[in-house]
Amino acid sequence: MKEFSFDEGLSRLQRVIDHMLDKNHTITLGIAGGSASGKSYFARLLCDIYTGHASHLPLDDYYLDSTHRSSSLGNNYDHPESFDLSLLAEHLHLLKAGRSIKKPIYRYTGKREGYELFYPQSLIVLDGLYSLQSSLLPCLDLKIFVEAPEEMRLERRLHRDIKERGKSSKITRKRWIETVEPMYKEYVLPQKRDAQLVILNSEYKPEAL
């Protein structure tokens, strides 16, 4: 495991991807990290760099429909059991084989809003809290973990939830204390040990969500 700053890590990863693209038909890359660590921002940057050759696969689209979530989870949407990881693993295998999938669509309404065709490209970028879960590792060629200090992640989360999702500071902080950070420490952070590259994203960027 090697640790790099955001910009240096992005540059080094590009060199690895460029080398692999010459030898592989499809590369799958998983990016995990805590809430508001910058993993989605990092994923979008990669897809922009490889425009026309990369597909962004958000883990959030694999949230279980509220009717299929365990009632014991309550409002805890940061627990790994809130996601359909078995379906995601199946989809990653199909994409690596060059086959399209019917990807779920989730809009944070508590239910799936349908499916859409998702086609494999040379680079498939998966990002989300549990992109490096053990069941997904065999499907991934490259494994990245984005790390940021808790106070910075919380500041970014507040910025996003208040500005984009209309939530209050009080509700966001309450959820952070009760579920977001406890799940990070128990389930998300341990994935770091399986990462080949750790990106240290310690610079505040409101857009780095």
SEFI-404906 format. One record per residue: residue in three letters; residue number from 1; x, z, y of N, C-alpha, C in turn. Coordinates in pm, 1 decimal, decimal comma, padded with zeros to 6 digits. Layout:
REM residues N
SITE residu num      n.X      n.Z      n.Y     ca.X     ca.Z     ca.Y      c.X      c.Z      c.Y
SITE    ALA NUM        X        Z        Y        X        Z        Y        X        Z        Y
...
***
This chain:
REM residues 209
SITE residu num      n.X      n.Z      n.Y     ca.X     ca.Z     ca.Y      c.X      c.Z      c.Y
SITE    MET   1  00083,5  00000,0 -00119,0  00000,0  00000,0  00000,0  00087,9  00000,0  00125,2
SITE    LYS   2  00060,2 -00094,1  00216,2  00136,9 -00102,4  00340,1  00042,6 -00086,1  00458,4
SITE    GLU   3  00089,1 -00015,2  00562,3  00007,6  00009,8  00679,5  00063,3 -00066,9  00799,0
SITE    PHE   4 -00028,9 -00128,8  00874,6  00011,0 -00206,9  00991,5 -00089,5 -00185,9  01104,1
SITE    SER   5 -00046,1 -00213,2  01225,0 -00137,3 -00212,7  01338,9 -00236,9 -00327,3  01320,4
SITE    PHE   6 -00342,0 -00325,5  01400,3 -00447,1 -00426,5  01387,3 -00390,4 -00568,0  01398,8
SITE    ASP   7 -00318,7 -00596,0  01506,2 -00268,3 -00731,3  01530,4 -00162,3 -00772,9  01428,3
SITE    GLU   8 -00070,9 -00680,7  01397,1  00033,7 -00713,8  01300,2 -00025,8 -00734,4  01161,3
SITE    GLY   9 -00123,3 -00651,2  01127,3 -00188,4 -00665,6  00997,1 -00261,4 -00797,5  00984,7
SITE    LEU  10 -00328,2 -00837,6  01091,9 -00399,0 -00965,7  01091,4 -00301,2 -01080,7  01073,8
SITE    SER  11 -00187,5 -01073,9  01142,7 -00086,7 -01179,2  01133,6 -00027,7 -01188,0  00992,5
SITE    ARG  12  00005,7 -01073,5  00934,5  00062,2 -01071,5  00799,5 -00039,1 -01121,3  00696,3
SITE    LEU  13 -00163,7 -01082,4  00714,4 -00267,1 -01125,4  00620,5 -00287,4 -01276,9  00627,1
SITE    GLN  14 -00278,7 -01332,8  00746,2 -00289,8 -01478,2  00760,0 -00183,9 -01549,6  00677,7
SITE    ARG  15 -00062,0 -01497,2  00681,6  00045,8 -01562,2  00606,7  00019,0 -01556,0  00456,6
SITE    VAL  16 -00033,3 -01442,7  00411,1 -00066,8 -01428,4  00269,2 -00177,9 -01525,4  00230,7
SITE    ILE  17 -00280,9 -01532,4  00313,5 -00394,5 -01621,0  00284,8 -00350,3 -01766,6  00284,5
SITE    ASP  18 -00270,0 -01804,6  00382,3 -00222,9 -01943,2  00389,4 -00146,6 -01981,3  00262,6
SITE    HIS  19 -00065,1 -01889,0  00215,4  00011,8 -01914,9  00093,3 -00081,4 -01927,7 -00027,4
SITE    MET  20 -00181,1 -01841,1 -00035,2 -00272,6 -01842,3 -00148,5 -00364,0 -01964,4 -00147,4
SITE    LEU  21 -00401,1 -02010,5 -00028,8 -00490,4 -02125,9 -00019,4 -00428,6 -02251,0 -00078,9
SITE    ASP  22 -00297,7 -02255,9 -00080,7 -00228,7 -02371,8 -00138,4 -00237,2 -02372,0 -00291,0
SITE    LYS  23 -00270,2 -02257,0 -00348,5 -00266,4 -02245,8 -00494,6 -00402,2 -02212,6 -00557,3
SITE    ASN  24 -00497,2 -02165,3 -00475,0 -00625,0 -02119,5 -00528,3 -00741,2 -02200,3 -00472,6
SITE    HIS  25 -00842,7 -02217,6 -00555,6 -00962,4 -02288,4 -00510,9 -01047,3 -02198,0 -00422,1
SITE    THR  26 -01066,5 -02073,5 -00463,9 -01146,4 -01977,1 -00387,9 -01075,8 -01841,7 -00384,6
SITE    ILE  27 -01062,6 -01784,8 -00264,4 -01002,1 -01653,1 -00247,0 -01111,1 -01556,2 -00203,4
SITE    THR  28 -01119,5 -01443,8 -00271,0 -01214,2 -01339,2 -00230,3 -01136,9 -01223,1 -00169,8
SITE    LEU  29 -01183,1 -01179,1 -00053,6 -01114,9 -01073,0  00020,2 -01215,3 -00964,1  00053,6
SITE    GLY  30 -01183,9 -00839,7  00018,2 -01272,0 -00727,7  00046,5 -01214,6 -00639,3  00154,3
SITE    ILE  31 -01297,8 -00602,2  00251,3 -01255,4 -00515,5  00361,2 -01345,9 -00392,8  00363,5
SITE    ALA  32 -01289,5 -00276,6  00334,5 -01364,6 -00150,8  00337,1 -01315,4 -00064,2  00452,4
SITE    GLY  33 -01392,0  00041,5  00481,9 -01353,8  00132,1  00588,8 -01474,8  00211,0  00633,3
SITE    GLY  34 -01452,9  00310,6  00714,7 -01561,7  00393,3  00762,6 -01652,5  00321,4  00859,5
SITE    SER  35 -01765,5  00383,2  00887,2 -01858,5  00327,7  00984,4 -01790,1  00312,0  01119,6
SITE    ALA  36 -01804,2  00192,7  01179,8 -01747,4  00163,2  01311,3 -01595,1  00169,6  01314,4
SITE    SER  37 -01531,2  00146,9  01200,8 -01384,7  00145,7  01196,7 -01327,4  00014,2  01248,2
SITE    GLY  38 -01410,5 -00090,2  01250,7 -01364,3 -00221,3  01293,7 -01356,9 -00321,8  01181,0
SITE    LYS  39 -01409,5 -00288,3  01063,5 -01398,8 -00378,0  00947,7 -01476,3 -00508,5  00966,8
SITE    SER  40 -01595,5 -00500,9  01025,3 -01673,9 -00622,8  01047,9 -01610,0 -00709,6  01155,8
SITE    TYR  41 -01554,9 -00645,2  01255,9 -01483,3 -00717,6  01361,1 -01363,0 -00790,9  01302,8
SITE    PHE  42 -01289,9 -00722,7  01215,9 -01174,7 -00783,3  01149,1 -01219,7 -00899,9  01062,5
SITE    ALA  43 -01331,6 -00883,2  00992,1 -01384,4 -00989,8  00906,1 -01423,8 -01112,3  00988,5
SITE    ARG  44 -01488,5 -01088,6  01101,1 -01530,2 -01201,0  01186,6 -01409,8 -01274,3  01244,2
SITE    LEU  45 -01304,6 -01200,2  01279,0 -01183,2 -01265,1  01328,9 -01124,2 -01358,5  01223,3
SITE    LEU  46 -01118,7 -01310,5  01099,9 -01066,4 -01394,6  00991,2 -01150,2 -01520,4  00973,6
SITE    CYS  47 -01281,5 -01503,8  00977,1 -01369,3 -01620,1  00959,4 -01355,3 -01717,9  01075,3
SITE    ASP  48 -01329,3 -01665,9  01196,1 -01306,5 -01753,7  01311,0 -01175,2 -01831,2  01295,1
SITE    ILE  49 -01073,6 -01762,5  01245,6 -00943,6 -01826,5  01224,6 -00954,9 -01939,4  01123,0
SITE    TYR  50 -01034,4 -01916,8  01019,3 -01050,5 -02017,0  00912,8 -01187,2 -02084,6  00920,3
SITE    THR  51 -01230,0 -02113,9  01042,0 -01359,7 -02178,6  01063,7 -01373,0 -02305,0  00978,7
SITE    GLY  52 -01484,8 -02314,5  00910,0 -01509,1 -02430,5  00824,6 -01457,4 -02412,2  00683,4
SITE    HIS  53 -01378,3 -02306,8  00662,2 -01320,8 -02280,7  00529,1 -01348,4 -02138,2  00481,9
SITE    ALA  54 -01421,4 -02060,4  00563,4 -01445,1 -01920,0  00529,2 -01593,2 -01885,6  00538,9
SITE    SER  55 -01637,4 -01795,5  00450,8 -01774,3 -01744,9  00452,4 -01771,0 -01593,1  00464,7
SITE    HIS  56 -01854,4 -01539,7  00553,2 -01863,3 -01394,8  00573,3 -01977,3 -01340,3  00489,0
SITE    LEU  57 -01946,2 -01244,2  00402,6 -02045,3 -01184,0  00313,2 -02057,6 -01034,7  00346,6
SITE    PRO  58 -02156,4 -00996,0  00427,7 -02170,6 -00854,0  00465,0 -02229,7 -00770,9  00351,4
SITE    LEU  59 -02165,4 -00661,2  00320,7 -02217,8 -00570,8  00218,1 -02355,1 -00516,9  00255,7
SITE    ASP  60 -02381,6 -00503,3  00385,8 -02509,3 -00447,9  00429,8 -02629,3 -00528,6  00379,5
SITE    ASP  61 -02609,6 -00656,2  00350,6 -02719,7 -00736,0  00297,4 -02758,2 -00693,2  00156,0
SITE    TYR  62 -02675,4 -00610,4  00096,3 -02702,4 -00563,6 -00040,0 -02757,5 -00420,5 -00042,3
SITE    TYR  63 -02807,1 -00374,0  00073,5 -02881,0 -00248,8  00073,8 -03001,3 -00263,5 -00018,2
SITE    LEU  64 -03028,3 -00161,4 -00095,2 -03146,2 -00162,5 -00181,1 -03272,3 -00152,2 -00096,2
SITE    ASP  65 -03375,1 -00222,4 -00139,1 -03505,4 -00210,9 -00076,5 -03550,9 -00064,6 -00086,9
SITE    SER  66 -03622,5 -00017,5  00013,8 -03665,5  00122,6  00014,8 -03745,7  00159,5 -00109,6
SITE    THR  67 -03812,5  00062,3 -00170,3 -03891,9  00091,6 -00290,3 -03804,5  00108,0 -00414,0
SITE    HIS  68 -03676,0  00068,7 -00404,4 -03584,9  00079,3 -00518,0 -03477,3  00185,9 -00498,5
SITE    ARG  69 -03477,1  00250,3 -00380,3 -03381,3  00357,5 -00355,1 -03431,6  00487,7 -00415,8
SITE    SER  70 -03340,1  00568,3 -00462,7 -03377,1  00699,0 -00515,7 -03431,2  00785,6 -00402,8
SITE    SER  71 -03541,3  00853,5 -00427,2 -03601,2  00939,6 -00325,0 -03507,3  01054,3 -00287,9
SITE    SER  72 -03416,5  01087,2 -00377,9 -03323,1  01196,5 -00351,4 -03224,6  01163,6 -00240,0
SITE    LEU  73 -03209,1  01033,2 -00208,6 -03116,8  00991,8 -00103,0 -03173,3  01019,6  00035,3
SITE    GLY  74 -03304,8  01025,8  00046,0 -03366,2  01050,4  00175,5 -03322,5  00947,7  00279,1
SITE    ASN  75 -03273,1  00996,0  00392,0 -03225,6  00906,6  00498,7 -03076,0  00880,8  00491,8
SITE    ASN  76 -03016,6  00909,5  00378,2 -02873,5  00887,3  00361,3 -02848,3  00742,7  00317,6
SITE    TYR  77 -02816,9  00658,6  00414,3 -02790,5  00517,5  00385,8 -02641,0  00489,7  00370,3
SITE    ASP  78 -02561,3  00596,4  00366,4 -02416,6  00580,7  00352,7 -02368,0  00617,0  00213,1
SITE    HIS  79 -02458,9  00652,7  00126,0 -02423,7  00684,3 -00012,8 -02408,5  00554,4 -00091,3
SITE    PRO  80 -02311,6  00543,6 -00181,3 -02293,1  00418,1 -00256,8 -02415,8  00376,1 -00336,6
SITE    GLU  81 -02501,0  00471,4 -00373,7 -02620,2  00436,0 -00450,1 -02728,0  00369,8 -00363,6
SITE    SER  82 -02702,4  00359,3 -00233,9 -02795,5  00289,0 -00145,5 -02776,5  00137,6 -00153,2
SITE    PHE  83 -02672,2  00093,9 -00223,6 -02639,1 -00048,4 -00230,4 -02657,1 -00103,3 -00371,6
SITE    ASP  84 -02690,8 -00230,4 -00379,3 -02703,7 -00299,5 -00508,1 -02567,9 -00359,7 -00544,2
SITE    LEU  85 -02475,9 -00274,1 -00583,1 -02339,1 -00318,3 -00610,2 -02329,7 -00402,9 -00736,0
SITE    SER  86 -02418,7 -00383,6 -00831,4 -02416,4 -00465,3 -00952,8 -02453,0 -00609,5 -00921,0
SITE    LEU  87 -02551,8 -00628,2 -00833,8 -02588,1 -00764,8 -00792,5 -02474,3 -00827,9 -00713,8
SITE    LEU  88 -02410,0 -00750,4 -00628,3 -02297,5 -00802,7 -00550,1 -02183,4 -00845,9 -00641,0
SITE    ALA  89 -02150,9 -00766,7 -00742,8 -02044,3 -00803,3 -00836,5 -02078,4 -00934,0 -00907,3
SITE    GLU  90 -02203,3 -00947,5 -00948,1 -02248,1 -01071,0 -01013,6 -02233,2 -01190,0 -00920,1
SITE    HIS  91 -02269,0 -01171,0 -00794,5 -02259,0 -01278,7 -00696,2 -02114,2 -01316,9 -00667,7
SITE    LEU  92 -02026,3 -01219,1 -00661,4 -01884,7 -01249,5 -00637,5 -01826,2 -01331,2 -00753,1
SITE    HIS  93 -01863,4 -01297,8 -00874,9 -01816,9 -01375,3 -00990,6 -01865,5 -01519,9 -00981,4
SITE    LEU  94 -01989,7 -01539,3 -00942,4 -02045,0 -01674,7 -00930,3 -01974,2 -01753,1 -00820,0
SITE    LEU  95 -01949,0 -01688,6 -00708,0 -01882,9 -01755,4 -00596,3 -01740,8 -01795,6 -00632,6
SITE    LYS  96 -01671,1 -01706,8 -00703,0 -01534,8 -01740,0 -00745,8 -01534,5 -01858,5 -00842,6
SITE    ALA  97 -01645,5 -01875,7 -00913,9 -01657,3 -01988,4 -01007,4 -01705,5 -02114,9 -00937,4
SITE    GLY  98 -01722,4 -02104,8 -00803,6 -01762,5 -02222,5 -00728,1 -01911,5 -02246,7 -00723,6
SITE    ARG  99 -01990,0 -02145,3 -00758,0 -02135,0 -02160,7 -00761,5 -02200,4 -02089,6 -00643,4
SITE    SER 100 -02307,3 -02147,1 -00594,0 -02380,5 -02085,7 -00483,3 -02464,5 -01969,3 -00535,1
SITE    ILE 101 -02509,2 -01884,4 -00443,6 -02591,1 -01768,8 -00479,1 -02712,0 -01760,8 -00386,2
SITE    LYS 102 -02811,2 -01682,6 -00425,9 -02922,2 -01649,1 -00337,9 -02894,5 -01509,1 -00284,6
SITE    LYS 103 -02839,4 -01505,1 -00166,4 -02797,8 -01378,3 -00106,0 -02917,8 -01307,1 -00042,8
SITE    PRO 104 -02929,4 -01176,7 -00066,0 -03037,8 -01101,8 -00000,9 -03020,2 -01099,9  00150,7
SITE    ILE 105 -03129,7 -01081,1  00219,7 -03128,3 -01066,7  00365,5 -03183,8 -00929,0  00399,0
SITE    TYR 106 -03106,9 -00850,5  00473,3 -03149,3 -00715,3  00509,8 -03133,0 -00697,9  00659,8
SITE    ARG 107 -03238,0 -00652,8  00725,5 -03234,6 -00639,0  00871,6 -03253,1 -00494,8  00917,6
SITE    TYR 108 -03212,7 -00397,2  00837,8 -03223,5 -00255,3  00873,1 -03368,5 -00212,6  00895,5
SITE    THR 109 -03458,8 -00274,2  00820,6 -03600,2 -00238,8  00829,5 -03642,1 -00152,6  00711,3
SITE    GLY 110 -03549,5 -00129,4  00616,5 -03581,6 -00052,4  00497,3 -03625,0 -00138,6  00381,2
SITE    LYS 111 -03630,6 -00269,7  00402,1 -03669,2 -00357,4  00292,5 -03598,3 -00491,8  00304,9
SITE    ARG 112 -03582,9 -00557,9  00190,7 -03526,0 -00692,1  00192,1 -03627,5 -00787,8  00252,1
SITE    GLU 113 -03577,2 -00878,1  00334,7 -03666,7 -00969,8  00403,0 -03660,9 -01109,5  00343,7
SITE    GLY 114 -03604,0 -01119,1  00223,3 -03597,1 -01248,7  00158,3 -03457,6 -01278,6  00108,4
SITE    TYR 115 -03434,9 -01406,0  00079,2 -03306,5 -01450,5  00027,2 -03269,0 -01582,0  00094,4
SITE    GLU 116 -03139,0 -01610,2  00096,8 -03092,7 -01737,0  00151,0 -02977,7 -01790,0  00066,1
SITE    LEU 117 -02965,3 -01921,2  00061,3 -02856,2 -01980,3 -00015,2 -02724,5 -01953,3  00055,6
SITE    PHE 118 -02626,4 -01914,5 -00021,7 -02493,3 -01884,2  00030,0 -02394,6 -01963,8 -00054,2
SITE    TYR 119 -02316,4 -02049,4  00013,6 -02228,8 -02141,8 -00058,4 -02083,2 -02093,2 -00055,8
SITE    PRO 120 -02012,3 -02110,9 -00164,2 -01870,9 -02069,4 -00167,8 -01784,6 -02159,9 -00082,1
SITE    GLN 121 -01687,4 -02100,2 -00016,8 -01586,7 -02175,9  00056,6 -01449,8 -02129,6  00008,5
SITE    SER 122 -01346,0 -02182,3  00069,2 -01210,5 -02149,6  00023,4 -01180,1 -02001,3  00037,4
SITE    LEU 123 -01237,3 -01938,1  00141,4 -01215,2 -01795,2  00165,6 -01349,9 -01725,9  00179,9
SITE    ILE 124 -01372,7 -01625,7  00098,1 -01494,7 -01545,6  00106,7 -01455,4 -01405,9  00151,6
SITE    VAL 125 -01509,6 -01362,7  00265,6 -01472,6 -01234,5  00325,5 -01589,1 -01136,7  00312,6
SITE    LEU 126 -01570,8 -01038,9  00226,6 -01669,7 -00932,2  00206,9 -01630,3 -00812,3  00291,1
SITE    ASP 127 -01724,3 -00757,4  00368,1 -01690,2 -00634,7  00440,3 -01805,2 -00535,8  00434,6
SITE    GLY 128 -01770,2 -00408,6  00427,3 -01870,3 -00303,8  00422,5 -01809,7 -00172,6  00376,8
SITE    LEU 129 -01889,1 -00068,5  00381,2 -01841,2  00064,4  00344,1 -01776,8  00067,6  00207,2
SITE    TYR 130 -01837,7 -00004,0  00111,1 -01793,7  00006,8 -00028,3 -01743,0 -00125,1 -00085,6
SITE    SER 131 -01675,1 -00201,3 -00003,3 -01621,6 -00330,0 -00049,1 -01509,6 -00314,9 -00151,2
SITE    LEU 132 -01451,7 -00196,0 -00161,1 -01344,6 -00172,2 -00258,4 -01387,2 -00074,5 -00367,1
SITE    GLN 133 -01516,9 -00069,0 -00394,7 -01564,5  00013,5 -00505,5 -01508,0 -00040,6 -00636,9
SITE    SER 134 -01489,2  00047,6 -00733,2 -01422,4  00010,1 -00858,6 -01490,0 -00106,0 -00929,7
SITE    SER 135 -01623,2 -00114,8 -00922,6 -01694,5 -00222,3 -00991,9 -01669,5 -00358,5 -00928,7
SITE    LEU 136 -01620,7 -00360,0 -00803,5 -01597,7 -00485,7 -00732,9 -01451,9 -00531,0 -00737,6
SITE    LEU 137 -01361,7 -00439,4 -00768,2 -01218,6 -00471,5 -00764,2 -01179,2 -00591,8 -00850,4
SITE    PRO 138 -01235,3 -00606,1 -00972,3 -01196,5 -00722,8 -01053,6 -01236,8 -00856,1 -00990,7
SITE    CYS 139 -01329,1 -00850,8 -00893,8 -01378,5 -00973,8 -00830,5 -01296,9 -01011,7 -00706,9
SITE    LEU 140 -01204,7 -00925,1 -00665,0 -01135,2 -00943,8 -00537,3 -00988,9 -00983,1 -00555,8
SITE    ASP 141 -00945,6 -01080,3 -00477,1 -00804,9 -01121,5 -00478,0 -00722,9 -01040,5 -00378,4
SITE    LEU 142 -00784,9 -01005,6 -00265,7 -00716,7 -00929,4 -00161,6 -00802,7 -00810,0 -00122,1
SITE    LYS 143 -00737,6 -00695,8 -00102,2 -00810,5 -00570,9 -00077,1 -00754,5 -00504,5  00048,7
SITE    ILE 144 -00841,5 -00488,3  00149,0 -00801,4 -00436,6  00279,5 -00883,3 -00312,2  00312,4
SITE    PHE 145 -00817,6 -00213,7  00373,2 -00887,7 -00094,7  00421,7 -00856,8 -00079,7  00570,3
SITE    VAL 146 -00962,8 -00067,3  00651,5 -00945,9 -00049,3  00795,6 -00967,8  00098,3  00827,9
SITE    GLU 147 -00869,2  00158,0  00892,3 -00872,6  00301,3  00920,3 -00869,2  00326,3  01070,7
SITE    ALA 148 -00949,1  00422,8  01114,0 -00951,3  00461,3  01255,5 -00984,3  00609,9  01264,5
SITE    PRO 149 -00937,4  00678,3  01369,0 -00965,1  00821,5  01384,2 -01115,2  00848,0  01396,0
SITE    GLU 150 -01157,5  00963,8  01348,1 -01300,6  00995,5  01348,0 -01361,3  00990,0  01487,9
SITE    GLU 151 -01293,4  01048,4  01586,5 -01351,4  01051,1  01720,8 -01371,5  00910,2  01776,4
SITE    MET 152 -01283,5  00818,7  01739,4 -01295,2  00680,8  01784,8 -01408,5  00608,8  01712,6
SITE    ARG 153 -01421,6  00636,2  01582,4 -01531,2  00575,0  01507,1 -01666,6  00623,6  01559,4
SITE    LEU 154 -01675,6  00751,6  01589,3 -01800,5  00805,9  01642,2 -01833,1  00743,6  01777,5
SITE    GLU 155 -01733,4  00729,0  01864,0 -01756,2  00669,0  01995,6 -01808,1  00526,5  01980,5
SITE    ARG 156 -01748,6  00451,2  01889,2 -01794,3  00314,1  01865,2 -01935,4  00312,7  01807,4
SITE    ARG 157 -01964,2  00406,7  01714,3 -02096,2  00413,7  01652,2 -02202,8  00445,0  01757,7
SITE    LEU 158 -02172,4  00537,3  01847,9 -02265,3  00570,4  01955,2 -02292,3  00448,8  02042,7
SITE    HIS 159 -02186,2  00378,3  02077,0 -02198,4  00258,5  02160,3 -02289,2  00156,2  02092,7
SITE    ARG 160 -02270,4  00133,0  01964,4 -02349,4  00034,1  01890,7 -02495,3  00077,7  01874,4
SITE    ASP 161 -02516,1  00200,4  01827,2 -02652,1  00244,1  01796,2 -02739,4  00257,0  01920,2
SITE    ILE 162 -02681,0  00302,3  02030,6 -02758,2  00317,5  02153,7 -02785,1  00182,4  02218,3
SITE    LYS 163 -02682,0  00098,0  02224,6 -02695,1 -00030,1  02294,6 -02769,5 -00134,9  02212,5
SITE    GLU 164 -02738,8 -00143,0  02081,3 -02792,2 -00252,0  02000,5 -02914,3 -00213,0  01916,9
SITE    ARG 165 -02926,9 -00085,5  01882,3 -03034,5 -00047,0  01790,8 -03133,9  00050,5  01851,8
SITE    GLY 166 -03115,4  00080,3  01979,8 -03212,6  00160,4  02051,8 -03224,9  00304,1  02006,2
SITE    LYS 167 -03120,4  00359,1  01945,1 -03124,9  00496,6  01897,6 -03068,3  00590,8  02004,1
SITE    SER 168 -03109,9  00714,9  01997,7 -03060,5  00813,0  02094,2 -02926,3  00869,1  02049,5
SITE    SER 169 -02855,4  00924,8  02145,1 -02727,5  00988,0  02114,1 -02748,1  01104,1  02018,1
SITE    LYS 170 -02855,9  01179,7  02037,1 -02883,6  01296,5  01953,8 -02904,0  01256,7  01807,6
SITE    ILE 171 -02984,2  01154,5  01783,9 -03011,5  01109,4  01646,6 -02885,0  01055,8  01582,0
SITE    THR 172 -02807,9  00978,4  01657,5 -02684,9  00920,4  01603,9 -02584,1  01028,1  01566,4
SITE    ARG 173 -02568,8  01127,3  01652,7 -02475,1  01236,6  01623,1 -02523,1  01319,5  01503,7
SITE    LYS 174 -02653,0  01342,2  01494,0 -02708,7  01419,0  01383,3 -02681,6  01348,4  01250,3
SITE    ARG 175 -02706,3  01218,1  01247,1 -02681,7  01142,0  01124,1 -02533,4  01138,9  01090,8
SITE    TRP 176 -02450,9  01130,5  01193,9 -02305,9  01128,5  01171,9 -02259,8  01256,9  01102,3
SITE    ILE 177 -02307,4  01369,2  01151,6 -02267,8  01499,1  01097,1 -02323,5  01521,2  00956,8
SITE    GLU 178 -02448,5  01480,8  00935,7 -02517,1  01512,3  00809,6 -02485,7  01416,2  00695,8
SITE    THR 179 -02465,3  01287,5  00727,3 -02444,8  01190,6  00618,5 -02324,5  01098,4  00636,8
SITE    VAL 180 -02307,4  01042,8  00755,8 -02204,5  00939,3  00775,1 -02065,0  00990,0  00743,5
SITE    GLU 181 -02023,6  01096,1  00809,9 -01886,7  01145,9  00790,2 -01866,9  01213,7  00654,3
SITE    PRO 182 -01964,9  01291,6  00604,2 -01948,2  01347,3  00468,5 -01933,3  01238,6  00361,5
SITE    MET 183 -02008,7  01130,2  00373,6 -01997,7  01020,9  00276,4 -01864,1  00947,8  00291,1
SITE    TYR 184 -01815,6  00939,9  00415,3 -01684,6  00878,0  00437,9 -01575,9  00955,4  00363,7
SITE    LYS 185 -01577,1  01086,0  00379,0 -01473,1  01167,9  00317,4 -01483,7  01169,6  00165,1
SITE    GLU 186 -01606,9  01170,1  00114,0 -01625,5  01181,1 -00030,4 -01612,0  01048,7 -00103,9
SITE    TYR 187 -01662,0  00940,3 -00045,2 -01669,6  00813,8 -00118,9 -01592,9  00696,7 -00056,9
SITE    VAL 188 -01595,3  00687,4  00076,6 -01534,7  00570,6  00142,2 -01382,7  00581,2  00146,9
SITE    LEU 189 -01331,5  00691,2  00200,8 -01187,0  00708,1  00217,1 -01108,2  00694,7  00086,2
SITE    PRO 190 -01156,8  00745,2 -00027,7 -01080,3  00730,8 -00152,4 -01051,6  00585,4 -00191,6
SITE    GLN 191 -01127,6  00491,2 -00137,9 -01101,9  00349,8 -00169,3 -00968,3  00301,7 -00112,1
SITE    LYS 192 -00918,1  00376,9 -00015,7 -00792,5  00338,6  00049,5 -00679,6  00323,9 -00051,0
SITE    ARG 193 -00682,2  00404,2 -00158,6 -00574,2  00400,1 -00256,9 -00566,5  00265,9 -00330,0
SITE    ASP 194 -00675,9  00189,8 -00331,6 -00677,4  00060,4 -00400,2 -00647,3 -00056,4 -00306,8
SITE    ALA 195 -00628,1 -00026,4 -00178,4 -00600,9 -00132,4 -00081,4 -00456,1 -00179,9 -00090,8
SITE    GLN 196 -00438,0 -00308,7 -00074,8 -00303,5 -00365,3 -00068,1 -00248,9 -00358,2  00073,3
SITE    LEU 197 -00341,1 -00354,4  00169,5 -00303,7 -00353,7  00310,6 -00398,5 -00260,7  00385,8
SITE    VAL 198 -00341,5 -00170,0  00466,4 -00421,9 -00079,6  00548,5 -00402,3 -00118,1  00694,8
SITE    ILE 199 -00513,6 -00142,4  00762,2 -00510,3 -00178,7  00903,7 -00541,1 -00054,3  00986,1
SITE    LEU 200 -00449,3 -00015,3  01072,7 -00468,1  00102,2  01157,4 -00528,8  00057,8  01290,3
SITE    ASN 201 -00657,8  00079,7  01303,8 -00729,3  00033,3  01420,8 -00756,6  00150,7  01514,1
SITE    SER 202 -00654,9  00191,2  01587,2 -00665,1  00309,3  01671,6 -00690,2  00277,1  01818,3
SITE    GLU 203 -00709,1  00149,8  01849,1 -00736,3  00110,9  01987,5 -00886,7  00099,3  02008,3
SITE    TYR 204 -00938,5  00159,8  02112,5 -01083,7  00153,7  02133,8 -01126,4  00014,1  02178,4
SITE    LYS 205 -01214,2 -00046,0  02097,8 -01273,4 -00174,8  02130,9 -01422,0 -00164,5  02094,0
SITE    PRO 206 -01511,8 -00155,0  02194,0 -01653,6 -00141,8  02162,0 -01704,7 -00251,3  02068,5
SITE    GLU 207 -01645,3 -00370,8  02077,3 -01690,1 -00480,1  01993,2 -01634,2 -00470,5  01852,2
SITE    ALA 208 -01540,1 -00379,2  01829,1 -01473,3 -00370,3  01698,1 -01555,1 -00286,9  01600,6
SITE    LEU 209 -01671,7 -00338,0  01563,0 -01761,7 -00265,3  01477,4 -01775,2 -00333,5  01341,6
***
